[in-house]
Amino acid sequence: MMLALGLFVFMRQTLPYQTMQRDSAYNWGMNNRIGTRPAYQFIGPGSDTVALSGDLYPELTGGRISMQALYLMAEQGRAWPLISGSGFIYGMFVISKVSETGTEFYSDGSPRKISFNLTLTRVDESLATMYGDIGEQVKGLAGKASDLLSAGA
């Protein structure tokens, strides 16, 4: 598994992307001052996008069905968790753009090569908001574990 967006898994058999670009913006407010440089203040995080692109060869990799699955997910208008194959959680993302280009066609009109671009936009406030305070969760689990141990003893 390379990456998972909700239940859709990016891998060689589905959509093996060749490039992944992440853009994170940060907002700064500016106040002009007389006789000196403007003063800047950090306002908070801005937009966070992930762009995936690659080429599909339906004989070897994913094809029309994999692309259709992404279109259906996008049309639902839902946010999906984006998790890397190593377990890194990027956050909750929506599919904001899907594009594909078919080339090198068979006689029936189906493409031998599908180039795709997928743009995902993060919509959650933060991982802490989404999952809560990890420290509090650990304390809760430790308390439950000690209760189970004491009940069994």
N, CA and C atoms as a LAMMPS dump frame, in Angstrom:
ITEM: TIMESTEP
0
ITEM: NUMBER OF ATOMS
459
ITEM: BOX BOUNDS ff ff ff
-5.0000000000000000e+02 5.0000000000000000e+02
-5.0000000000000000e+02 5.0000000000000000e+02
-5.0000000000000000e+02 5.0000000000000000e+02
ITEM: ATOMS id mol type element x y z
1 1 1 N 0.835 -1.18 0
2 1 2 C 0 0 0
3 1 3 C 0.883 1.248 0
4 2 1 N 0.599 2.138 -0.919
5 2 2 C 1.325 3.401 -0.978
6 2 3 C 0.647 4.469 -0.129
7 3 1 N -0.691 4.505 -0.228
8 3 2 C -1.48 5.556 0.408
9 3 3 C -2.926 5.083 0.438
10 4 1 N -3.687 5.537 1.42
11 4 2 C -5.113 5.214 1.469
12 4 3 C -5.901 6.497 1.656
13 5 1 N -6.934 6.65 0.856
14 5 2 C -7.885 7.756 0.99
15 5 3 C -9.219 7.102 1.324
16 6 1 N -9.592 7.148 2.597
17 6 2 C -10.764 6.402 3.023
18 6 3 C -10.516 4.924 2.795
19 7 1 N -11.423 4.256 2.101
20 7 2 C -11.251 2.83 1.805
21 7 3 C -10.563 2.583 0.473
22 8 1 N -10.24 3.663 -0.263
23 8 2 C -9.549 3.497 -1.546
24 8 3 C -8.047 3.421 -1.283
25 9 1 N -7.444 2.333 -1.71
26 9 2 C -6.016 2.104 -1.478
27 9 3 C -5.253 2.331 -2.778
28 10 1 N -4.261 3.221 -2.716
29 10 2 C -3.378 3.462 -3.855
30 10 3 C -2.265 2.42 -3.816
31 11 1 N -2.209 1.615 -4.862
32 11 2 C -1.169 0.59 -5.006
33 11 3 C -1.054 0.261 -6.491
34 12 1 N -0.147 -0.617 -6.833
35 12 2 C 0.103 -0.917 -8.245
36 12 3 C -1.143 -1.391 -8.983
37 13 1 N -2.005 -2.138 -8.315
38 13 2 C -3.186 -2.677 -8.975
39 13 3 C -4.311 -1.648 -9.136
40 14 1 N -4.252 -0.5 -8.439
41 14 2 C -5.317 0.498 -8.528
42 14 3 C -4.796 1.765 -9.214
43 15 1 N -4.236 2.678 -8.444
44 15 2 C -3.675 3.927 -8.992
45 15 3 C -2.288 4.164 -8.414
46 16 1 N -1.261 3.591 -9.025
47 16 2 C 0.095 3.818 -8.523
48 16 3 C 0.613 5.18 -9.009
49 17 1 N 0.522 6.175 -8.154
50 17 2 C 0.99 7.511 -8.541
51 17 3 C 2.515 7.529 -8.616
52 18 1 N 3.031 8.385 -9.497
53 18 2 C 4.478 8.528 -9.636
54 18 3 C 4.99 9.792 -8.946
55 19 1 N 4.108 10.775 -8.754
56 19 2 C 4.516 11.981 -8.029
57 19 3 C 3.451 12.347 -7.003
58 20 1 N 3.928 12.856 -5.891
59 20 2 C 3.049 13.345 -4.832
60 20 3 C 3.607 14.679 -4.379
61 21 1 N 2.779 15.708 -4.466
62 21 2 C 3.207 17.047 -4.053
63 21 3 C 2.26 17.547 -2.986
64 22 1 N 2.817 18.037 -1.893
65 22 2 C 1.992 18.595 -0.817
66 22 3 C 2.33 20.067 -0.672
67 23 1 N 1.275 20.895 -0.653
68 23 2 C 1.425 22.336 -0.467
69 23 3 C 0.669 22.736 0.781
70 24 1 N 1.378 23.356 1.721
71 24 2 C 0.757 23.844 2.952
72 24 3 C 0.998 25.343 3.041
73 25 1 N -0.085 26.103 3.2
74 25 2 C 0.024 27.555 3.301
75 25 3 C -0.19 27.973 4.758
76 26 1 N 0.383 29.115 5.121
77 26 2 C 0.242 29.65 6.463
78 26 3 C -0.105 31.129 6.346
79 27 1 N -1.104 31.558 7.118
80 27 2 C -1.628 32.912 7
81 27 3 C -0.944 33.872 7.972
82 28 1 N -0.541 35.013 7.436
83 28 2 C 0.088 36.064 8.222
84 28 3 C -0.629 37.374 7.952
85 29 1 N -1.007 38.066 9.012
86 29 2 C -1.612 39.383 8.876
87 29 3 C -0.519 40.448 8.887
88 30 1 N -0.741 41.527 8.158
89 30 2 C 0.266 42.583 8.06
90 30 3 C -0.359 43.918 8.455
91 31 1 N 0.367 44.68 9.256
92 31 2 C -0.03 46.038 9.595
93 31 3 C 1.1 46.98 9.196
94 32 1 N 0.778 47.949 8.344
95 32 2 C 1.781 48.94 7.957
96 32 3 C 2.073 49.868 9.126
97 33 1 N 3.349 50.27 9.223
98 33 2 C 3.763 51.195 10.276
99 33 3 C 4.522 52.338 9.641
100 34 1 N 4.436 53.487 10.238
101 34 2 C 5.122 54.673 9.713
102 34 3 C 6.603 54.579 10.05
103 35 1 N 7.442 54.751 9.031
104 35 2 C 8.884 54.811 9.212
105 35 3 C 9.576 53.496 9.486
106 36 1 N 8.911 52.428 9.417
107 36 2 C 9.542 51.121 9.653
108 36 3 C 8.818 50.051 8.833
109 37 1 N 9.351 48.876 8.859
110 37 2 C 8.743 47.776 8.11
111 37 3 C 7.387 47.413 8.708
112 38 1 N 6.54 46.783 7.906
113 38 2 C 5.249 46.34 8.443
114 38 3 C 5.437 45.295 9.539
115 39 1 N 4.476 45.241 10.443
116 39 2 C 4.468 44.227 11.505
117 39 3 C 3.621 43.054 11.024
118 40 1 N 4.124 41.856 11.254
119 40 2 C 3.413 40.648 10.837
120 40 3 C 2.993 39.858 12.057
121 41 1 N 1.819 39.229 11.935
122 41 2 C 1.308 38.39 12.999
123 41 3 C 0.776 37.106 12.398
124 42 1 N 1.175 35.99 12.987
125 42 2 C 0.702 34.696 12.51
126 42 3 C -0.771 34.556 12.862
127 43 1 N -1.601 34.305 11.851
128 43 2 C -3.046 34.181 12.041
129 43 3 C -3.455 32.716 12.174
130 44 1 N -2.757 31.828 11.486
131 44 2 C -3.078 30.404 11.581
132 44 3 C -2.769 29.691 10.285
133 45 1 N -2.965 28.381 10.292
134 45 2 C -2.696 27.617 9.074
135 45 3 C -3.691 27.949 7.971
136 46 1 N -3.225 27.851 6.748
137 46 2 C -4.076 28.085 5.584
138 46 3 C -4.43 26.774 4.925
139 47 1 N -4.553 26.805 3.623
140 47 2 C -4.956 25.601 2.895
141 47 3 C -3.82 24.584 2.843
142 48 1 N -4.219 23.328 2.777
143 48 2 C -3.283 22.206 2.707
144 48 3 C -3.787 21.305 1.589
145 49 1 N -2.987 21.134 0.539
146 49 2 C -3.407 20.311 -0.59
147 49 3 C -2.356 19.248 -0.886
148 50 1 N -2.827 18.153 -1.421
149 50 2 C -1.962 17.068 -1.89
150 50 3 C -2.34 16.811 -3.34
151 51 1 N -1.335 16.808 -4.213
152 51 2 C -1.559 16.52 -5.632
153 51 3 C -0.843 15.22 -5.981
154 52 1 N -1.589 14.297 -6.547
155 52 2 C -1.032 13.015 -6.989
156 52 3 C -1.15 12.949 -8.502
157 53 1 N -0.115 12.461 -9.149
158 53 2 C -0.189 12.285 -10.597
159 53 3 C 0.612 11.058 -10.997
160 54 1 N 0.226 10.522 -12.129
161 54 2 C 0.924 9.35 -12.617
162 54 3 C 0.32 8.843 -13.905
163 55 1 N 0.824 7.728 -14.346
164 55 2 C 0.364 7.092 -15.573
165 55 3 C -0.104 5.683 -15.259
166 56 1 N -1.255 5.347 -15.799
167 56 2 C -1.803 3.998 -15.664
168 56 3 C -1.656 3.267 -16.982
169 57 1 N -1.319 2.019 -16.898
170 57 2 C -1.292 1.135 -18.061
171 57 3 C -2.242 -0.005 -17.725
172 58 1 N -3.505 0.081 -18.169
173 58 2 C -4.53 -0.868 -17.735
174 58 3 C -4.148 -2.342 -17.863
175 59 1 N -3.21 -2.684 -18.739
176 59 2 C -2.772 -4.079 -18.846
177 59 3 C -1.956 -4.498 -17.626
178 60 1 N -1.293 -3.525 -16.988
179 60 2 C -0.395 -3.82 -15.878
180 60 3 C -0.866 -3.256 -14.549
181 61 1 N -1.507 -2.085 -14.579
182 61 2 C -1.911 -1.39 -13.361
183 61 3 C -3.412 -1.153 -13.403
184 62 1 N -3.883 -0.33 -12.504
185 62 2 C -5.301 0.026 -12.485
186 62 3 C -5.718 0.704 -13.772
187 63 1 N -6.993 0.891 -13.923
188 63 2 C -7.503 1.501 -15.149
189 63 3 C -8.802 2.214 -14.909
190 64 1 N -9.766 2.01 -15.803
191 64 2 C -11.048 2.713 -15.767
192 64 3 C -11.796 2.502 -14.45
193 65 1 N -11.777 1.304 -13.916
194 65 2 C -12.522 1.027 -12.685
195 65 3 C -11.938 1.823 -11.521
196 66 1 N -10.617 1.889 -11.437
197 66 2 C -9.971 2.657 -10.37
198 66 3 C -10.286 4.141 -10.494
199 67 1 N -10.247 4.647 -11.715
200 67 2 C -10.576 6.058 -11.929
201 67 3 C -12.043 6.315 -11.58
202 68 1 N -12.916 5.408 -11.969
203 68 2 C -14.347 5.579 -11.686
204 68 3 C -14.608 5.6 -10.184
205 69 1 N -13.876 4.804 -9.434
206 69 2 C -14.042 4.789 -7.976
207 69 3 C -13.742 6.168 -7.389
208 70 1 N -12.704 6.825 -7.909
209 70 2 C -12.373 8.165 -7.417
210 70 3 C -13.448 9.184 -7.794
211 71 1 N -13.971 9.086 -9.005
212 71 2 C -15.054 9.988 -9.406
213 71 3 C -16.262 9.821 -8.485
214 72 1 N -16.602 8.579 -8.16
215 72 2 C -17.742 8.324 -7.283
216 72 3 C -17.498 8.865 -5.877
217 73 1 N -16.281 8.713 -5.366
218 73 2 C -15.942 9.261 -4.059
219 73 3 C -16.059 10.784 -4.072
220 74 1 N -15.562 11.414 -5.136
221 74 2 C -15.61 12.871 -5.236
222 74 3 C -17.056 13.37 -5.284
223 75 1 N -17.915 12.651 -6.007
224 75 2 C -19.31 13.064 -6.152
225 75 3 C -20.098 12.957 -4.847
226 76 1 N -19.611 12.174 -3.91
227 76 2 C -20.285 12.064 -2.618
228 76 3 C -20.079 13.312 -1.762
229 77 1 N -19.036 14.079 -2.064
230 77 2 C -18.779 15.307 -1.326
231 77 3 C -18.399 15.088 0.13
232 78 1 N -17.762 13.966 0.414
233 78 2 C -17.371 13.64 1.785
234 78 3 C -15.877 13.809 1.985
235 79 1 N -15.497 13.994 3.239
236 79 2 C -14.09 14.026 3.614
237 79 3 C -13.651 12.611 3.972
238 80 1 N -12.422 12.282 3.573
239 80 2 C -11.881 10.948 3.805
240 80 3 C -10.528 11.077 4.502
241 81 1 N -10.191 10.16 5.414
242 81 2 C -8.855 10.214 6.016
243 81 3 C -7.795 9.826 4.983
244 82 1 N -6.696 10.562 4.977
245 82 2 C -5.578 10.282 4.082
246 82 3 C -4.427 9.764 4.936
247 83 1 N -4.031 8.507 4.678
248 83 2 C -3.022 7.839 5.494
249 83 3 C -1.978 7.216 4.583
250 84 1 N -0.705 7.462 4.894
251 84 2 C 0.377 6.912 4.071
252 84 3 C 0.571 5.433 4.386
253 85 1 N 1.289 4.752 3.517
254 85 2 C 1.582 3.336 3.715
255 85 3 C 2.399 3.081 4.964
256 86 1 N 3.135 4.099 5.43
257 86 2 C 3.935 3.96 6.65
258 86 3 C 3.121 4.275 7.903
259 87 1 N 1.843 4.678 7.719
260 87 2 C 0.987 4.951 8.865
261 87 3 C 0.847 6.419 9.22
262 88 1 N 1.503 7.308 8.488
263 88 2 C 1.399 8.742 8.768
264 88 3 C 0.003 9.241 8.399
265 89 1 N -0.643 9.931 9.315
266 89 2 C -1.988 10.456 9.08
267 89 3 C -1.866 11.909 8.638
268 90 1 N -2.294 12.188 7.414
269 90 2 C -2.253 13.549 6.884
270 90 3 C -3.431 14.379 7.374
271 91 1 N -4.573 13.761 7.597
272 91 2 C -5.777 14.466 8.011
273 91 3 C -6.961 14.029 7.168
274 92 1 N -8.026 14.831 7.222
275 92 2 C -9.247 14.554 6.464
276 92 3 C -9.227 15.378 5.191
277 93 1 N -9.372 14.704 4.056
278 93 2 C -9.263 15.369 2.761
279 93 3 C -10.499 15.106 1.909
280 94 1 N -10.824 16.094 1.081
281 94 2 C -11.856 15.927 0.059
282 94 3 C -11.159 15.869 -1.294
283 95 1 N -11.807 15.234 -2.246
284 95 2 C -11.295 15.201 -3.616
285 95 3 C -11.808 16.466 -4.291
286 96 1 N -10.912 17.396 -4.57
287 96 2 C -11.339 18.655 -5.166
288 96 3 C -11.181 18.685 -6.681
289 97 1 N -10.363 17.785 -7.234
290 97 2 C -10.225 17.763 -8.691
291 97 3 C -9.674 16.415 -9.145
292 98 1 N -10.267 15.888 -10.211
293 98 2 C -9.779 14.666 -10.856
294 98 3 C -9.68 14.969 -12.343
295 99 1 N -8.533 14.668 -12.927
296 99 2 C -8.415 14.814 -14.38
297 99 3 C -7.641 13.622 -14.929
298 100 1 N -7.977 13.258 -16.153
299 100 2 C -7.309 12.132 -16.797
300 100 3 C -7.188 12.396 -18.286
301 101 1 N -6.149 11.84 -18.847
302 101 2 C -5.917 11.946 -20.292
303 101 3 C -5.57 10.563 -20.812
304 102 1 N -6.351 10.077 -21.759
305 102 2 C -6.092 8.782 -22.375
306 102 3 C -5.3 8.956 -23.664
307 103 1 N -4.321 8.099 -23.865
308 103 2 C -3.509 8.121 -25.097
309 103 3 C -3.229 6.692 -25.53
310 104 1 N -2.688 6.56 -26.733
311 104 2 C -2.289 5.267 -27.289
312 104 3 C -3.448 4.269 -27.21
313 105 1 N -4.441 4.468 -28.05
314 105 2 C -5.706 3.745 -27.968
315 105 3 C -5.696 2.401 -28.687
316 106 1 N -6.497 1.484 -28.126
317 106 2 C -6.788 0.223 -28.8
318 106 3 C -7.828 0.484 -29.885
319 107 1 N -8.105 -0.512 -30.716
320 107 2 C -9.074 -0.345 -31.803
321 107 3 C -10.5 -0.096 -31.295
322 108 1 N -10.798 -0.521 -30.044
323 108 2 C -12.141 -0.281 -29.499
324 108 3 C -12.267 1.088 -28.823
325 109 1 N -11.209 1.882 -28.847
326 109 2 C -11.251 3.227 -28.279
327 109 3 C -10.787 3.33 -26.844
328 110 1 N -10.492 2.21 -26.204
329 110 2 C -10.005 2.275 -24.83
330 110 3 C -8.504 2.605 -24.838
331 111 1 N -8.078 3.433 -23.882
332 111 2 C -6.671 3.868 -23.878
333 111 3 C -5.723 2.808 -23.333
334 112 1 N -4.551 2.735 -23.921
335 112 2 C -3.485 1.878 -23.39
336 112 3 C -2.773 2.57 -22.244
337 113 1 N -2.851 3.905 -22.251
338 113 2 C -2.195 4.698 -21.214
339 113 3 C -3.173 5.765 -20.732
340 114 1 N -3.307 5.887 -19.412
341 114 2 C -4.144 6.914 -18.803
342 114 3 C -3.257 7.74 -17.872
343 115 1 N -3.08 9.008 -18.204
344 115 2 C -2.352 9.918 -17.318
345 115 3 C -3.38 10.594 -16.423
346 116 1 N -3.129 10.629 -15.116
347 116 2 C -4.112 11.197 -14.196
348 116 3 C -3.478 12.218 -13.26
349 117 1 N -4.316 13.144 -12.823
350 117 2 C -3.968 14.121 -11.796
351 117 3 C -5.116 14.157 -10.805
352 118 1 N -4.779 14.136 -9.539
353 118 2 C -5.766 14.135 -8.477
354 118 3 C -5.368 15.186 -7.456
355 119 1 N -6.294 16.095 -7.132
356 119 2 C -6.022 17.122 -6.135
357 119 3 C -6.915 16.889 -4.931
358 120 1 N -6.292 16.799 -3.772
359 120 2 C -6.993 16.594 -2.505
360 120 3 C -6.807 17.836 -1.639
361 121 1 N -7.846 18.254 -0.951
362 121 2 C -7.791 19.436 -0.098
363 121 3 C -8.182 19.056 1.318
364 122 1 N -7.351 19.47 2.261
365 122 2 C -7.606 19.144 3.669
366 122 3 C -8.731 20.02 4.215
367 123 1 N -9.64 19.383 4.96
368 123 2 C -10.793 20.114 5.474
369 123 3 C -10.935 20.077 6.998
370 124 1 N -10.153 19.266 7.701
371 124 2 C -10.265 19.237 9.157
372 124 3 C -9.461 20.393 9.76
373 125 1 N -9.814 20.764 10.986
374 125 2 C -9.114 21.87 11.629
375 125 3 C -7.697 21.481 12.026
376 126 1 N -7.544 20.33 12.643
377 126 2 C -6.227 19.839 13.044
378 126 3 C -6.371 18.381 13.442
379 127 1 N -5.253 17.692 13.511
380 127 2 C -5.303 16.294 13.939
381 127 3 C -5.736 16.197 15.399
382 128 1 N -5.346 17.185 16.219
383 128 2 C -5.75 17.177 17.625
384 128 3 C -7.268 17.294 17.741
385 129 1 N -7.873 18.133 16.899
386 129 2 C -9.325 18.274 16.914
387 129 3 C -9.993 16.991 16.446
388 130 1 N -9.399 16.371 15.425
389 130 2 C -9.99 15.182 14.839
390 130 3 C -9.9 13.977 15.781
391 131 1 N -8.76 13.779 16.411
392 131 2 C -8.543 12.601 17.245
393 131 3 C -8.555 12.889 18.734
394 132 1 N -8.586 14.153 19.114
395 132 2 C -8.55 14.505 20.526
396 132 3 C -7.123 14.495 21.043
397 133 1 N -6.999 14.744 22.305
398 133 2 C -5.685 14.79 22.942
399 133 3 C -5.176 13.361 23.129
400 134 1 N -4.067 13.047 22.462
401 134 2 C -3.502 11.689 22.534
402 134 3 C -3.135 11.344 23.975
403 135 1 N -2.611 12.314 24.72
404 135 2 C -2.241 12.08 26.12
405 135 3 C -3.436 11.639 26.949
406 136 1 N -4.575 12.295 26.748
407 136 2 C -5.798 11.925 27.47
408 136 3 C -6.266 10.535 27.066
409 137 1 N -6.131 10.205 25.798
410 137 2 C -6.532 8.872 25.339
411 137 3 C -5.657 7.8 25.975
412 138 1 N -4.348 8.064 26.07
413 138 2 C -3.422 7.101 26.678
414 138 3 C -3.758 6.913 28.157
415 139 1 N -4.039 8.02 28.861
416 139 2 C -4.417 7.91 30.271
417 139 3 C -5.681 7.075 30.432
418 140 1 N -6.651 7.308 29.55
419 140 2 C -7.9 6.544 29.601
420 140 3 C -7.666 5.061 29.366
421 141 1 N -6.812 4.743 28.38
422 141 2 C -6.5 3.338 28.105
423 141 3 C -5.739 2.704 29.25
424 142 1 N -4.794 3.452 29.845
425 142 2 C -4.023 2.926 30.965
426 142 3 C -4.944 2.651 32.147
427 143 1 N -5.898 3.564 32.386
428 143 2 C -6.86 3.361 33.472
429 143 3 C -7.709 2.128 33.247
430 144 1 N -8.177 1.942 32.02
431 144 2 C -8.997 0.763 31.699
432 144 3 C -8.179 -0.516 31.834
433 145 1 N -6.911 -0.472 31.399
434 145 2 C -6.051 -1.658 31.503
435 145 3 C -5.817 -2.02 32.967
436 146 1 N -5.566 -1.008 33.821
437 146 2 C -5.34 -1.313 35.24
438 146 3 C -6.623 -1.832 35.892
439 147 1 N -7.801 -1.313 35.474
440 147 2 C -9.069 -1.819 35.999
441 147 3 C -9.256 -3.301 35.632
442 148 1 N -8.912 -3.629 34.38
443 148 2 C -9.032 -5.034 33.942
444 148 3 C -8.076 -5.942 34.72
445 149 1 N -6.848 -5.451 34.948
446 149 2 C -5.869 -6.26 35.664
447 149 3 C -6.307 -6.475 37.117
448 150 1 N -6.811 -5.41 37.736
449 150 2 C -7.241 -5.542 39.132
450 150 3 C -8.498 -6.412 39.245
451 151 1 N -9.35 -6.371 38.261
452 151 2 C -10.566 -7.203 38.282
453 151 3 C -10.211 -8.674 38.101
454 152 1 N -9.155 -8.951 37.322
455 152 2 C -8.748 -10.338 37.085
456 152 3 C -7.922 -10.91 38.204
457 153 1 N -7.361 -10.07 39.048
458 153 2 C -6.475 -10.566 40.123
459 153 3 C -7.178 -11.068 41.319
